Amino acid sequence: MRFLHTSDWHLGRAFHRVNLLGAQAEFIGHLVTTVREREVDAVVVSGDVYDRAVPPLAAIEVFDTALHRLADLGVPTIMISGNHDSARRLGVGAGLIDRAGIHLRTEPAAAGTPVVLPDAHGDVAFYGLPYLEPALVKDEFAVDKAAHEAVLGAAMDRVRADLATRAEGTRSVVLAHAFVTGGKASDSERDITVGGVAAVPAGVFDGVDYVALGHLHGCQTLTDRVRYSGSPLAYSFSEADHRKSMWLIDLDAAGSVTAERLDCPVPRPLARIRGTLDDLLADPGLTRHEDAWVEVTLTDPVRPADPMARLTERFPHTLSLVFAPERTADETGVSYARRLADRSDQEIAQDFVAHVRGAGPDEDEAAVLREAFDAVRADHTVREVAR
């Protein structure tokens, strides 16, 4: 069985102020061409098809085109909803679409019900685990604690139980949208921390032949059988060093995995440059970035006049401008934005408590803060689905 593993299309998302729908449509064309030319037997899309619960019409049209083109190839496609998608909206019409060979898996209750595809060696069971928001699926999976590891573990128990009833030699693939321990995050993924924990151990997925992960935007290999495809396009400058790609997976008769990494089209390279304005404008080594989307960090001790206008004369696709003045050792001023960089909402709240009270929260107070953030995020998810 040869299948193509992709995820995190985020249709409708912009890159800073640049509309990416054209680049996203180009990726769909590349995907279809790859399926045809590499004689792919199935396509798996591991969540975050859209960038938000209520996507713009133009994004829906790109998705509709993708479905038609994939269906026209006669190649089965399995998709799950991610944490950016509205599972209910994405799943509308799933029964009818299923007849065209496009299998949308958005219902947590169906985690143990696979799409079964045959090949010359028997059956391959594809299990779709949509993004499981712990607070919303805790009762469905009868777990005591609303935590990622608990609900994913319960979903995988259903997968293993179903697999045990199938013919000997049935191979298995799981699609999941989660943050798995060992994965490296970027700035463009939405935080899914619950109870202070975001990641689940890879061992949760034991017992299957391949795990096609979505959520993290960098292509990553956690084990030979557990991989992230990453997003097909860059969605933040933290992805400037990413190589955007898909996995072409061959699953042999015994369930052994052979993986080939296939590059995706790059609409425009990314660059992050740093220095004083005069140095950046004069440095011949930066010529290679003149056609890139650029994030500039200026280190001038005093903010220069008209920096963006001057930068765009040389780097016309400058999209982000950050000021980070270099200071001497005895200068203690640090911008508010820099103080907050890489800190979670929980940490920011705890810092605020320490600032106003003189001491940070104790263990019980920190637990109350975690519960409050978890409740707000779960409520936000419910509201998005209901829109």
Salt bridges, closest charged atoms under 4 A:
ASP8 OD1 - HIS10 NE2 3.51
ASP8 OD1 - HIS217 NE2 3.57
ASP48 OD2 - HIS10 NE2 3.42
ASP48 OD2 - HIS177 NE2 3.20
ASP51 OD1 - HIS10 ND1 2.90
ASP51 OD1 - ARG13 NH1 3.37
ASP51 OD1 - HIS84 ND1 3.63
ASP64 OD1 - HIS68 ND1 3.51
ASP98 OD1 - HIS103 ND1 2.51
ASP119 OD1 - ARG171 NH2 2.64
GLU133 OE1 - ARG377 NH1 2.99
GLU140 OE2 - ARG158 NH1 2.88
ASP157 OD1 - ARG160 NH2 3.09
ASP162 OD2 - ARG166 NE 2.72
ASP209 OD1 - ARG225 NH1 3.82
GLU239 OE2 - HIS217 ND1 3.76
GLU239 OE1 - HIS242 ND1 3.92
GLU239 OE1 - LYS244 NZ 2.61
ASP250 OD1 - ARG2 NE 2.88
GLU260 OE1 - ARG38 NH2 2.79
ASP263 OD1 - ARG243 NE 2.54
ASP278 OD1 - ARG310 NH2 3.20
GLU290 OE2 - ARG314 NE 2.86
ASP291 OD1 - ARG268 NH1 2.93
ASP291 OD1 - HIS317 NE2 3.66
GLU295 OE1 - ARG272 NE 2.73
ASP351 OD2 - ARG343 NE 2.88
GLU365 OE1 - ARG357 NH2 2.97
ASP379 OD2 - ARG383 NE 2.67
GLU384 OE1 - ARG190 NH1 3.75
GLU384 OE2 - HIS380 NE2 3.32
